[in-house]
Amino acid sequence: MMKKKRITLEFTEEELHELAEMMGLVLIQLGETWQYLDKKRAKTWEQVAGKVLRIASHEVPDLVGQMEPSPQHKYWSFRPEYVEDAFFSTVHDELREASFWSELVAKMAEQALEAAIPTAVDMPDEERQRRTASLQEALQREVQTYGIQRLCFMIPERPDSLFPLS
């Protein structure tokens, strides 16, 4: 068996701090999606992230005392009080929110298509996507600009005009 080559990376304390927070985000995402993932690959990611956190917990003065061994895993993690104000928590929250709104506008566009063209349920996915793409974009812009207050006014009661027959 061929020996794996070891690589050394150098980081400033600030860079290692940022990398540790990135690994915190990776571990949160792994935890939330574990049941859907390839276990071997997910375990490798978990081990690498844990290794970075362990090193950071000893090498970055700002993080000393902010991390602890995870009781249910064999890696270091951030203390809950640190996580609340950490940038990676904000990134995670924004990702979840963006995903929610993207799924909402996609479903609204799909419903409008089905209301306008009853046979749309039998269309191939690519055709449905092609026909709803511009409406999804418009709905997404609306949500990003104004929130959901005006969203219900964007789809007419009879959405036939939104979807030309071609």
Secondary structure, 3 states (H helix, E strand, C coil): CCCCCCCCCCCCHHHHHHHHHHHHHHHHHHHHHHHHCCHHHHHHHHHHHHHHHHHHHHHCHHHCCCEEECCCCCCEEECHHHHHHCHHHHHHHHHHHHHHHHHHHHHHHHHHHHHHCHHHHHCCHHHHHHHHHHHHHHHHHHHHHHCCCCHHHCCCCCHHHHCCCC
